[in-house]
Amino acid sequence: MFKNKKRQLNVTYDRAVEQPVLRCSICTGEQVAGFRDIHTGKFRDVMLIRSEADLDMFRQACGVTDVQKIY
């Protein structure tokens, strides 16, 4: 039988250089959580967001309440 364990997300980022964002696809609606470099705009993906629980886990790991969406 499968055990339902809570996943832990280990996220480290430099708040002076990166900001947490959601990259959303206009066509498919897929959402990927990650970090965007403030200076270059380069995106570093962390996890696929499939539900509101995944998004809450990402917010909690980053220590933010609101995550900007980019398309």
Contacts in CASP RR format, 6 or more apart in sequence:
PFRMAT RR
TARGET T0000
AUTHOR 0000-0000-0000
METHOD contacts of the structure
MODEL  1
MFKNKKRQLNVTYDRAVEQPVLRCSICTGEQVAGFRDIHTGKFRDVMLIR
SEADLDMFRQACGVTDVQKIY
7 57 0 8 1.000
9 46 0 8 1.000
9 47 0 8 1.000
9 57 0 8 1.000
9 58 0 8 1.000
9 61 0 8 1.000
10 61 0 8 1.000
11 46 0 8 1.000
11 58 0 8 1.000
11 61 0 8 1.000
11 62 0 8 1.000
13 20 0 8 1.000
13 35 0 8 1.000
13 62 0 8 1.000
17 37 0 8 1.000
17 38 0 8 1.000
17 39 0 8 1.000
18 35 0 8 1.000
18 36 0 8 1.000
18 37 0 8 1.000
18 38 0 8 1.000
18 44 0 8 1.000
19 35 0 8 1.000
19 36 0 8 1.000
19 38 0 8 1.000
19 68 0 8 1.000
20 33 0 8 1.000
20 34 0 8 1.000
20 35 0 8 1.000
20 58 0 8 1.000
20 59 0 8 1.000
20 62 0 8 1.000
20 64 0 8 1.000
20 67 0 8 1.000
20 68 0 8 1.000
21 33 0 8 1.000
21 34 0 8 1.000
21 35 0 8 1.000
21 36 0 8 1.000
21 43 0 8 1.000
21 67 0 8 1.000
21 68 0 8 1.000
21 69 0 8 1.000
21 70 0 8 1.000
22 31 0 8 1.000
22 32 0 8 1.000
22 33 0 8 1.000
22 34 0 8 1.000
22 49 0 8 1.000
22 55 0 8 1.000
22 67 0 8 1.000
22 68 0 8 1.000
22 69 0 8 1.000
22 70 0 8 1.000
23 31 0 8 1.000
23 32 0 8 1.000
23 33 0 8 1.000
23 34 0 8 1.000
23 43 0 8 1.000
23 45 0 8 1.000
23 69 0 8 1.000
23 70 0 8 1.000
23 71 0 8 1.000
24 30 0 8 1.000
24 31 0 8 1.000
24 69 0 8 1.000
24 70 0 8 1.000
24 71 0 8 1.000
25 31 0 8 1.000
25 71 0 8 1.000
26 71 0 8 1.000
30 48 0 8 1.000
31 48 0 8 1.000
31 49 0 8 1.000
31 55 0 8 1.000
32 45 0 8 1.000
32 46 0 8 1.000
32 47 0 8 1.000
32 48 0 8 1.000
32 49 0 8 1.000
33 45 0 8 1.000
33 46 0 8 1.000
33 47 0 8 1.000
33 48 0 8 1.000
33 49 0 8 1.000
33 54 0 8 1.000
33 55 0 8 1.000
33 58 0 8 1.000
33 67 0 8 1.000
34 43 0 8 1.000
34 44 0 8 1.000
34 45 0 8 1.000
34 46 0 8 1.000
34 47 0 8 1.000
34 58 0 8 1.000
35 43 0 8 1.000
35 44 0 8 1.000
35 46 0 8 1.000
36 42 0 8 1.000
36 43 0 8 1.000
36 44 0 8 1.000
36 70 0 8 1.000
37 43 0 8 1.000
37 44 0 8 1.000
43 70 0 8 1.000
46 58 0 8 1.000
47 54 0 8 1.000
47 58 0 8 1.000
48 54 0 8 1.000
49 55 0 8 1.000
49 58 0 8 1.000
55 67 0 8 1.000
58 67 0 8 1.000
59 65 0 8 1.000
59 67 0 8 1.000
END
